[in-house]
Amino acid sequence: MRPLMGCALARSVVLAAIAAMVLLGGGGRLAAQDQPPPPPPPAEQAPPPAEEAPYTKLSKAQLERLVAPIALYPDSLVAQVLAASTYPGQIVDAEEWMKAHPGLSATDLAAQVDQQQWEPSVKALVQFPSVLANLSSNLGWTSELGDAYYNQPEDVMKAVQQMRKKARKAGNLQPTSQLNVNEQQDQIFIEPVNPEVVYVPAFDPWLVYGYPIAPWPYWVEVPGIWWSGPGLYFGAGFPIAPFFGFGWGWRAWGVDWYHWGVWYNRAPYYARGPAFFNRGAYYGGRGDVYRPGNLRPGPGDRGDYRGFNEPRNGTGVRSGEFSGIDHGGAVRGYSARGQSSFGGGFHGGGFAGGGFHGGGGGRR
């Protein structure tokens, strides 16, 4: 009997050992399944975001070309445009709002715009619908203008004066019944004759300065401020008196040509727009970025496209060289026909109704 009992005991020991090995092996596999997967190899990891290049200072010639479309505007309007150009996204919003609210009198327009959450300079431009439409339609140019003004404000102001002197030398900037043109201490001032009505000159910015300037790529010629020939042309005046009661109206803005600054409510105005964090949406070197219709954001990227997702710092950045240089071509879909300072007649812009009362324009 003892041999049989010894064999049984031996078999039991072997079976127990095998069971222990199976349990240990299964436990090991379970433990291995609980472990997180190993990290992907370095080649599969996302690369760090590329840093944008620092702002590239523009030359005198580049700045003069950049300010050519606005250099012959009245001084206070130049101030408003330069300040607003640092907010191109808000310019688009304001122009879309204007399209959705047609036919308002100047008084009603002023009251409703005052409720909007736009910068004062953007609100001020609703007094001049054709100017606002031009900035919105040519958004690539507008954003570059704002970028340059933010980073080179004094140089931009000097470029405006240089272009005025060139237009005067060419015989295309003279006093008219709509605008006073005066030169004091080598600076040219342009002011409305009637302090309650502002006439915005229509002109070809690529011809009016006495020599041909390469048109901005895909430039859209907006009715009311575009004229196909040399010289300045005027349509209907814009009543500004209904806006006098608001802090952002005409009289709040001015230019100090002796110190190369914009003034707002009797204090120096410093560009602080947040519009250039995402420059690729405006002019990142893409060949078609200026083409009309290509500057509208898609679903889900409205804030990033319009530059509102990141505040600007003091140094400024941009994605490449001066993007408007040597891209060629311009859209010439409209040529205004009308009144020059010597006679004729086209009428554009203006508001329905609105009175001419109070206040004064002129240089601040």
Stockholm file with secondary structure:
# STOCKHOLM 1.0

chainA/1-364         MRPLMGCALARSVVLAAIAAMVLLGGGGRLAAQDQPPPPPPPAEQAPPPAEEAPYTKLSKAQLERLVAPIALYPDSLVAQVLAASTYPGQIVDAEEWMKAHPGLSATDLAAQVDQQQWEPSVKALVQFPSVLANLSSNLGWTSELGDAYYNQPEDVMKAVQQMRKKARKAGNLQPTSQLNVNEQQDQIFIEPVNPEVVYVPAFDPWLVYGYPIAPWPYWVEVPGIWWSGPGLYFGAGFPIAPFFGFGWGWRAWGVDWYHWGVWYNRAPYYARGPAFFNRGAYYGGRGDVYRPGNLRPGPGDRGDYRGFNEPRNGTGVRSGEFSGIDHGGAVRGYSARGQSSFGGGFHGGGFAGGGFHGGGGGRR
#=GR chainA/1-364 SS CHHHHHHHHHHHHHHHHHHHHHHHHHHHHHHHHHSCCCCCCGGGSCCCCCCCCBCCCCCHHHHHHHHTTTTTSCHHHHHHHHHHTTCHHHHHHHHHHHHHSTTCCHHHHHHHHTTSCSCHHHHHGGGCHHHHHHHHHTHHHHHHHHHHHHHCHHHHHHHHHHHHHHHHHTTCCCCCSSEEEEEETTEEEEEESSTTEECCCBCCTTTTTSSCCCCCTTCCCCTTTCCSSSSCBCCCCEECGGGTTSTTSGGGEEEETTTTEEEETTEEECCCCCTTTTTHHHHSSCTTTTSTTTTSCCTTCHHHHTTCSSCCCSSCBCSSSCTTTTCCCCCCCCCCCCCBTTBCCCCCCCCSSCCCCSCCCSCC
#=GC SS_cons         CHHHHHHHHHHHHHHHHHHHHHHHHHHHHHHHHHSCCCCCCGGGSCCCCCCCCBCCCCCHHHHHHHHTTTTTSCHHHHHHHHHHTTCHHHHHHHHHHHHHSTTCCHHHHHHHHTTSCSCHHHHHGGGCHHHHHHHHHTHHHHHHHHHHHHHCHHHHHHHHHHHHHHHHHTTCCCCCSSEEEEEETTEEEEEESSTTEECCCBCCTTTTTSSCCCCCTTCCCCTTTCCSSSSCBCCCCEECGGGTTSTTSGGGEEEETTTTEEEETTEEECCCCCTTTTTHHHHSSCTTTTSTTTTSCCTTCHHHHTTCSSCCCSSCBCSSSCTTTTCCCCCCCCCCCCCBTTBCCCCCCCCSSCCCCSCCCSCC
//
